[in-house]
Amino acid sequence: MKLKRQQQGLTFVGLVIVGVLLALAGLVAAQVFPTYIEYLAVQKAVDKAAQGSTVAEVRSIFDKAATIDDITTITGKDLTVGKEGDRVVVSYDYVREIHLTGPAWLVMKYKGRSQ
């Protein structure tokens, strides 16, 4: 006797659902990726700004780097500048909100400090 083998695999409806979910994930990732790239630029600018010796100089260095790297989310005024021993430490935190649809928002909280 031959036994019928049951077909295995994805149905068309299942394929459509998986496709829609992948498309939505791709749309969200496409909106999140630029904010992460900007975060990396902010961290680089903060590390550069920490070479300054006064608060005004640190903020000025950051603002110049922000102009070059097209950082628009945060400015030199938003930085917290302090000292640890003889070293200048620059820290920051900011929030990026990404509108998804209707009342749904994705909130990205970025925080860091100079190395």
N, C-alpha and C positions, 0 to 999 in steps of 0.2 A: 504494500500500500504506500502510495505517495502521500506524504503530509504536506499540506499547503503551508508555505512559509508566509508569515504575516509581514507585510511591508513595514519598513522602519524609515523614519526620516521626518522631515519637516513638512507640514501641510502648507498650502499657499497662504492661508490666513495667518498661520504661525510665522511664515516668512515676512509677510507684510508687517506684523506686529514687531518683529525683531528689527526690521528695516526702519520703522518709525522711531523705535527707541534709540537705535544707533544715530539716526539723524538728529534727534533732540539732544542726545549727549554731545554730538558734534557741534551743535549750535551753542550749547552752554560752554563747551571747551573753547570755542572760537572767541567767546566774550571774556573768559577768564584768563586766557593766555596773555593778552596784552597787559593786563593788570599785574601779572607775575613778572613780565619783562620790565615793567616800570619799577616794580619793587626791587629787582636786581640793580637797576640804574640808580635808585635812591640809595641802596646800600653802598654802591661804589662811590657815589657823591659824598655820602656821610663819612666814609673812610678817608676820602681826600680832604674833606672839610676839617676833620679832627687834627690836621696838621697845623691849623691856625692856633694863635696864642691868646686871642681875646674873643669874646662872644661875638662882637661885631665882625671880626675877621672870619670866624668860622661860618657865620651866616652868609657873608659875602662870597666866600669860596663855594659854599653850597649853591647859592643862587646862580653863580656863573656856570657851575657844572650842570645845574638843572636846565639852564638855557641851552647848553650844548646838547644834552641828552633828552631834551623835550619832556622834562618832568613837569606835569601840571597839577598833580594832586596835592603836593606839599611844597611849602616854601621855607626859606631860611628862618622865618619868624616862628614856624611850627616846631622847630628843633628844640630839644632840651640840652643845654650845654652845661657840663659840670667838670669837676676834676676828681681824679682818683690818684692820690699821691702827686706826682709831678706830671701826670699824663692827662690830656684833655679827652673827655669822653662825651660823645654826641649820641643822643638817643632820639628816637622818633616812634610814633605810632599814629596810624591813620586808618580810615575805613573807606572802602570802595563799595558802592552799592550798584548791583547790576540788575536792571529791570528785566524780568523774565516774561511775564504776561499777567494782565489784570492786576490783582493785588499781590502777586508773587514777586519777591525780590531775593536775590542772592547777595548776602553780605560777606565781604572779604575783609578781614581785619589783619593788617600788616603791622609788625612791630619789630624793632631792631635797635642795635647800637653799634658804635664804631668798634673796630677790632683792636 
